[in-house]
Amino acid sequence: MQGAETVEVNQEKVACEGGGGALGHPKVYLNMRGKGAIDCPYCSKHFVLKKD
């Protein structure tokens, strides 16, 4: 997954719009459900739950 952005988040539920304004993708809501990380199926942005 080289080149994909990694974003640390505080919640298991996140939203991704792909960035880039009109060049982004439709807004999608992603739920890690205890996994600790998830990738956006459109842009491969990697969301990681911050450790306490």
N, C-alpha and C positions, 0 to 999 in steps of 0.2 A: 504494500500500500504506500509506496514511495510518492511523496508530493502531496498527499492528502493532509489537510489541516487537522490538528488535534486541539480540541477545546475542552477545558476542565469546567465542570458544572457542579452545582450544589444540589440538584434534584434529579431523580431518576427519570422524570418526564421532561423532554426537551422538544423544541420546535426548530426546524431548519428551513430556510428559504433559499439557500444556495448562494446568497450574496450577489453582488453585481447588478442590483436593481432589476431592470427588464431582462437582463441576461441570466438571471437566477432561474430557479425551478419553482414549481408550486410549493406552497408551505405544507410541510408534513410534520406530524407529531410523532415522536418516537418514545418508546417506553423501555427502559433497560430491565425492568422487572427483576431486580436483584443480581443482574449480571455484572454491573459495574462499568460497562462500556457498551457502545452501540455505534454502528456506522450508518450514515444516511444512504439510502438506496439510490438516490439520484446523483449526489456529488461526492460520495465517499468520505465526507467530513466525519472525523472520528470524535465522538463525545465520550469523555471519561469522567466518572463520578469522583469528586475530590475525596480524599481520605481525611477523616477527622483528626 
